[in-house]
Amino acid sequence: MQVDKENYKTTELSMTAAEANVRALVFIVPILVIYVGAYLLNWPEQFSTQNLRQLVQTNRDLLMISPMLMLLVFIVGAVVHELLHGLTWAVFCKNGLKSIKYGVYWKMLTPYCHCKEVLPLRQYAIGGMMPGLVMGLLPALAGIAMGHFVLFLFGLFFSMAAAGDLLILWMLRHQHGSDLVQDHPDKIGCFVLSSKV
């Protein structure tokens, strides 16, 4: 979207990657409490001593390689997380995928996706929430509904991984629907463009 920035008041809502990692912890505790509480209420029998012993015996080989498997899931999941941001924003961008940039903040080992175009607030928010929805909330809800513990853990983990995205959406909560948003090129956050008229 082409915007004449002289007609807008610009407000920066941003922080460093280190600050974002600390502040995102505020969202992780409620996610843990709500998700785990919901799973325990629906499937308490899965946590009996007998069931836990049987689970360990049945999955002994898997448990031996689980640290490597978890690392692989984390790395692939981080890539997919950022791809979901970019692909969603690209749908709304005039120049599509050409307006999307991917990279890594090496000091924090944090991958990122940057949208170069200015987007309406609603479209920016949709792109911001997409990974948490697709990789986090929906698998967690499916896991809770079916009593599938591994699917639930996947959804729980990627909901917590989306805590930084929730932080940015929280920072935007007081903005107006007519506002425009420019993703910040160097920090975690964005610039909000509010019409002066």
C-alpha positions as CSV (number, residue, x, y, z in Angstrom):
1,M,0.0,0.0,0.0
2,Q,1.4,3.4,-1.0
3,V,0.9,6.0,1.7
4,D,1.7,9.7,1.9
5,K,3.2,9.7,5.4
6,E,2.8,13.5,5.7
7,N,-0.9,13.0,6.2
8,Y,-0.3,10.7,9.1
9,K,0.9,10.9,12.7
10,T,3.5,8.1,13.2
11,T,3.9,6.4,16.6
12,E,6.6,3.8,17.2
13,L,5.6,0.7,19.2
14,S,8.7,-1.4,19.5
15,M,11.4,-3.0,21.7
16,T,14.6,-5.0,21.3
17,A,14.5,-8.8,20.8
18,A,15.8,-9.2,24.4
19,E,13.1,-7.0,25.8
20,A,10.4,-8.9,23.8
21,N,11.6,-12.3,25.1
22,V,11.3,-11.1,28.7
23,R,7.9,-9.3,28.3
24,A,6.5,-12.3,26.3
25,L,6.8,-14.4,29.5
26,V,3.7,-12.6,30.8
27,F,1.6,-14.5,28.1
28,I,3.3,-17.8,28.7
29,V,2.0,-18.4,32.3
30,P,-1.7,-17.9,31.4
31,I,-1.3,-20.1,28.3
32,L,0.2,-22.9,30.4
33,V,-2.5,-22.6,33.1
34,I,-5.4,-22.5,30.7
35,Y,-4.3,-25.2,28.3
36,V,-3.0,-27.6,30.9
37,G,-6.0,-27.0,33.1
38,A,-8.4,-27.7,30.2
39,Y,-6.5,-30.9,29.2
40,L,-6.4,-32.2,32.8
41,L,-10.2,-31.5,33.3
42,N,-11.1,-33.4,30.2
43,W,-8.6,-36.4,30.5
44,P,-7.6,-36.9,34.2
45,E,-7.4,-40.6,33.7
46,Q,-4.4,-40.2,31.4
47,F,-2.3,-39.0,34.4
48,S,-2.8,-42.0,36.6
49,T,0.4,-43.8,37.7
50,Q,-0.5,-46.9,35.7
51,N,-1.2,-45.0,32.4
52,L,2.0,-42.9,32.8
53,R,4.1,-46.1,33.3
54,Q,2.5,-47.7,30.3
55,L,3.2,-44.6,28.2
56,V,6.9,-44.7,29.1
57,Q,7.2,-48.4,28.4
58,T,5.4,-48.1,25.1
59,N,7.4,-45.1,23.9
60,R,10.8,-46.0,25.4
61,D,12.7,-45.8,22.1
62,L,11.0,-42.5,21.2
63,L,11.9,-41.1,24.6
64,M,15.6,-41.9,24.0
65,I,15.7,-39.8,20.8
66,S,13.2,-37.2,22.0
67,P,15.8,-34.4,22.7
68,M,17.0,-34.6,19.0
69,L,13.4,-34.9,17.8
70,M,12.3,-31.9,19.9
71,L,15.2,-29.8,18.5
72,L,14.2,-30.7,15.0
73,V,10.6,-29.9,15.7
74,F,11.7,-26.6,17.2
75,I,13.9,-25.6,14.2
76,V,11.4,-26.6,11.5
77,G,8.5,-25.1,13.6
78,A,10.4,-21.8,13.9
79,V,10.8,-21.7,10.1
80,V,7.1,-22.6,9.5
81,H,6.1,-20.0,12.1
82,E,7.8,-17.2,10.2
83,L,6.7,-18.5,6.8
84,L,3.1,-18.2,8.0
85,H,3.6,-14.6,9.0
86,G,5.1,-13.8,5.6
87,L,2.6,-15.8,3.4
88,T,-0.3,-14.2,5.2
89,W,1.0,-10.7,4.9
90,A,2.0,-11.3,1.3
91,V,-1.7,-12.0,0.5
92,F,-2.5,-8.4,1.5
93,C,0.6,-6.7,0.0
94,K,0.6,-5.0,-3.4
95,N,3.9,-6.6,-4.3
96,G,3.1,-10.0,-2.7
97,L,6.1,-12.0,-1.5
98,K,8.5,-9.3,-2.8
99,S,7.4,-7.3,0.2
100,I,8.4,-10.0,2.7
101,K,11.9,-10.4,4.1
102,Y,13.1,-13.3,6.3
103,G,16.2,-13.4,8.6
104,V,17.6,-14.2,12.0
105,Y,18.6,-11.9,14.9
106,W,21.8,-13.9,15.5
107,K,22.5,-12.4,19.0
108,M,19.2,-13.8,20.2
109,L,19.0,-16.8,17.8
110,T,15.6,-15.4,16.9
111,P,14.2,-15.8,13.4
112,Y,12.1,-13.0,12.1
113,C,9.8,-12.1,9.2
114,H,9.5,-8.4,8.1
115,C,6.8,-7.0,6.0
116,K,8.1,-3.9,4.0
117,E,4.6,-2.6,3.0
118,V,2.3,-0.5,5.1
119,L,-0.9,-2.5,5.9
120,P,-4.3,-1.7,7.5
121,L,-4.3,-2.6,11.2
122,R,-6.7,-5.6,10.7
123,Q,-4.6,-7.2,8.0
124,Y,-1.4,-6.7,10.0
125,A,-3.0,-8.3,13.0
126,I,-4.2,-11.3,10.9
127,G,-0.7,-11.9,9.8
128,G,0.6,-11.5,13.3
129,M,-1.8,-14.0,14.8
130,M,-1.7,-16.6,12.1
131,P,1.2,-18.8,13.4
132,G,-0.2,-18.9,16.9
133,L,-3.6,-19.9,15.5
134,V,-2.5,-22.5,13.0
135,M,0.4,-24.1,14.9
136,G,-0.7,-23.3,18.5
137,L,-4.4,-22.9,19.4
138,L,-5.9,-25.2,16.8
139,P,-3.7,-28.2,17.4
140,A,-4.0,-27.7,21.2
141,L,-7.8,-27.6,21.0
142,A,-7.8,-30.7,18.8
143,G,-5.5,-32.4,21.3
144,I,-7.8,-31.5,24.1
145,A,-10.9,-32.6,22.2
146,M,-9.4,-36.0,21.2
147,G,-7.3,-36.6,24.3
148,H,-4.3,-36.8,22.0
149,F,-1.4,-35.8,24.4
150,V,1.3,-35.4,21.7
151,L,-0.9,-33.1,19.5
152,F,-1.8,-31.2,22.7
153,L,1.9,-30.7,23.6
154,F,2.7,-29.5,20.0
155,G,-0.1,-26.9,20.2
156,L,0.9,-25.9,23.7
157,F,4.6,-25.4,22.7
158,F,3.8,-23.4,19.6
159,S,1.2,-21.3,21.5
160,M,4.0,-20.3,23.9
161,A,6.3,-19.7,20.9
162,A,3.8,-17.2,19.6
163,A,3.9,-15.2,22.9
164,G,6.0,-12.5,21.2
165,D,3.3,-12.1,18.5
166,L,0.7,-11.8,21.3
167,L,2.8,-9.1,22.8
168,I,2.8,-7.1,19.6
169,L,-1.0,-7.6,19.2
170,W,-1.4,-6.5,22.8
171,M,0.6,-3.3,22.1
172,L,-1.8,-2.5,19.3
173,R,-5.0,-3.0,21.4
174,H,-5.7,0.8,21.7
175,Q,-5.3,1.6,18.0
176,H,-8.2,2.5,15.8
177,G,-9.4,0.2,13.0
178,S,-8.6,2.9,10.5
179,D,-4.9,3.1,11.5
180,L,-2.2,1.7,9.3
181,V,0.8,-0.3,10.5
182,Q,4.4,-0.5,9.2
183,D,6.4,-3.4,10.5
184,H,9.6,-2.2,12.2
185,P,12.6,-3.1,10.1
186,D,15.1,-3.5,13.1
187,K,13.2,-4.1,16.3
188,I,10.3,-6.2,17.5
189,G,7.2,-4.1,16.9
190,C,5.9,-1.6,14.4
191,F,5.0,2.0,13.5
192,V,1.4,3.0,13.7
193,L,0.2,5.6,11.2
194,S,-2.9,7.5,12.3
195,S,-4.6,9.9,10.0
196,K,-4.2,13.6,10.9
197,V,-7.6,14.4,9.2
